Amino acid sequence: MPSTAPISELTEHLGYWLRCVSNGVSQSFARKVQAHGVTVAEWVVLRQLLDEKALAPSELAERMGMTRGAISKLADRLVAKALMARHAHASDGRAQSLSLTAAGRRLVPVLAALADANDAEFFGHLKSGERLALSRILRGIVTQRGLKSPPID
C-alpha cells in the first residue's frame, strides 16, 4: 500500500543547502588553484607537507584518509611538476619519503592566500559570532559522524 505521507521538498533538507554552499566554495577554489597548475587534492598534499621535513607516503595517506595508491598517484603528479621530491631511505632502499621542493615551498603560501581569499569571498559577510557558530556546528558534525578525510574534491 503506497504511503500517504507528504514528500518533503528538496529545499527543506539542510543537506541540500550545505551541498549548494560546498559546491560553490569548492568549485571556486578549484578554479583558483587550477590557474597555478594544481588541483585541490594536490594543494592539500602540498599543505600537509609544508610543516614537515619529509613524510612517508603511508603516513601522508593516513593523515589524509586516502589509500597509499591514491597518494602515490598524487605524488607522481607533484614530482612531475617539480613541486615534490621522493627520497629513498638510506637504510632501506625500498622505503621512501616525500618532501616539498623549493618550488613547492614557494607555491604553498600563494595557494594558502587563495584559500583565505576564497573563504572571505563566501563567508566574509558573516559576523564574527555567526562564523564561529557555523564553524562550531560543522566541526561538531564532523566529530559526531567520525569524518576524517580532508575534503579534496
N, C-alpha and C positions, 0 to 999 in steps of 0.2 A: 504494500500500500504506500503510495507516494506521500511524503511529508508535506504538511500544510504550513510548516514554519516559514516565515518570510526569509528570503535570501538577502543577506546583507550586501550593501553596495561596496565596491572596491574601496572607495574613499572613506569608508568607515573603519578601515583597518590601519592601525599605526604602522604596520609593516609597509603598507603602500606608500605612505608619506616618507618613511625612513628610506625606502628604496629610491624614491624620487630625489631626495637630497643626496643620498650616497652616489647615485649615478651622476648627478650634476657635479659634485665635488670631484669624484674620481675621473670623469671624462675631461674636465677642465685641467686637472693636474697632469693627466696623461699627455695632453696636447702640449703643455708647458715643458715637460721633461723631454718629450719627443723632439722638440726643437733643439735639444742639446745632445741628441743621438742616443738616448737611453729610454728604457721602458720603466714603468713604475716598479716592477719586480727587481730590475737591475738597480734602481735607486735604493730600494730597501736593503739590498745586499751591500751596496756601497756604504750606506749609512751604518749598517751593522758593523762593518769592518773599520770604520773611521777611528774608533777608540781602542782598537786592537792592533798590536804589532803584527800578529799573524794568527790565523784561526784554522783549525782543522775543518775540512768540509763537513764532517759528521757533526761537529759542534754547531756550525752555522746552520745546518739542516734542522737540528733540534731547536735552536733558538727561533727559527722562522716557521717551525711547524710544517716543514716540507720534507720530501724524500731526498735521499742522497743523490738520486738520479736527476731530480729537478735542479738541485744545487749545482751538480756537475754541468748541466746544460747552461745554466746562468753563468757559471764560472767560465765556461768555454767562450761564451759571447763577450764577457767582460775582458778576458785575456786577449781575445782578438781585437778588441777596441783599445787595448793598451791601458786599461783602467785598473786592472788587477793582474797580479803575478802569482804563479804557482811555484812552490819551493818544495823540493824533496828533503825529507828529514835526513840528517847526517847518519844517524844510527840505523835507520830503516828506510831504504830507498823506495819502498812501495808506499810509505806514508807521505802525505802531502800536507802543506799548509797553504792558506790563501792570504794575500795581503794586498793593500792598495798600492798602486804605483804612484809616483809623484803627480802624474796627470789625474789619477783618481782622487788623490787628496786635494787637489786644486778644484776639482769639479764638485765635490760634496757640498762645500759651503754655498756654491752657486745654486745647486738644486735645493738645498735647505731653505734658502731665501725664497725660492719659488713656492715651496711648500707653505712657508709662512704667509706669503702673499695670497696664495690660494685660500688658506684659512681665513684671512682677513676679508677677502672678496665675498666669501659665503657666510661668514659668521661675525664680521666686523660690526654689523648693525645691532648685534645683541648687547644688552647692558651687561656689565661685569657679572652681576648676580645671575643673570639668565645663562650666560656662558658657563659659569661654574656649575649651575644646576644641570644643564644639559650634559656637561662632561661627567658629572657625578652619576647621573641616570644611565648614560651609555656605558660607563665603566662598571656600574653595578650589574647591568645586564650581561656584559662580557664575563664578569666574575661568576655570577649566578649560573650562567649556561656553560661555564668552563671553556669559553672560546679562547684559543691560544694562538692561532695563526695570524700574523700581521696581514692586513688587507693589501693584496698586491695586484688585484685585477679590477 
